[in-house]
């Protein structure tokens, strides 16, 4: 009977340890998920900034290019 009580106590202890480990893993998974959400937001913002950057570059380029067309270069025509 004492061996049965000993095994029951060991099983309870092992179950407690399993629960602790499982809870720590779940906590780490939640942390990773939070970080992934932050990365997603950063990526979205990065794309927005690049789009705005490209727009401004296009506007700047269109302002600085001459409005008078340059004559075509001689490409075999005389």
C-alpha positions in Angstrom: 0.0 0.0 0.0 2.9 2.3 0.8 4.3 1.8 -2.7 1.0 2.8 -4.2 1.0 6.0 -2.2 4.5 6.7 -3.2 3.7 6.2 -6.9 0.6 8.4 -6.6 2.7 11.2 -5.1 5.3 10.8 -7.8 2.6 10.9 -10.5 1.1 14.0 -9.0 4.6 15.7 -8.9 5.2 14.7 -12.5 1.8 16.0 -13.6 2.7 19.3 -11.9 6.0 19.5 -13.7 4.3 18.7 -17.0 1.8 21.5 -16.4 4.6 24.0 -15.5 6.6 23.1 -18.7 3.5 23.3 -20.8 2.6 26.7 -19.4 6.1 28.0 -20.0 5.9 26.8 -23.6 2.6 28.5 -24.1 4.0 31.7 -22.7 6.9 31.6 -25.1 4.5 30.9 -28.0 2.5 34.0 -26.9 5.6 36.1 -26.8 6.6 34.9 -30.3 3.1 35.7 -31.6 3.3 39.2 -30.2 6.7 39.7 -31.9 5.2 38.4 -35.2 2.4 40.9 -34.9 4.9 43.7 -34.4 7.0 42.5 -37.4 3.8 42.5 -39.5 3.1 46.1 -38.5 6.7 47.1 -39.2 6.5 45.6 -42.6 3.3 47.3 -43.4 4.7 50.7 -42.3 7.9 50.0 -44.2 6.0 49.4 -47.4 4.0 52.6 -46.8 7.1 54.6 -46.3 8.7 53.2 -49.4 5.6 54.0 -51.4 5.7 57.6 -50.2 9.4 57.8 -50.8 9.0 56.6 -54.4 6.2 59.1 -54.9 8.3 61.9 -53.7 11.2 60.8 -55.8 9.0 60.6 -58.9 7.6 64.1 -58.2 11.1 65.5 -57.6 12.4 63.9 -60.8 9.5 65.2 -62.9 10.3 68.7 -61.6 14.0 68.6 -62.4 13.8 67.1 -65.8 13.7 69.7 -68.6 10.3 70.3 -70.1 11.8 71.1 -73.5 12.4 67.8 -75.3 16.0 67.1 -76.2 16.7 66.5 -79.8 17.1 62.9 -80.8 20.6 61.6 -81.2 21.9 60.6 -84.6 21.3 56.9 -84.9 22.3 56.3 -88.4 20.0 58.9 -90.0 21.6 61.6 -92.0 
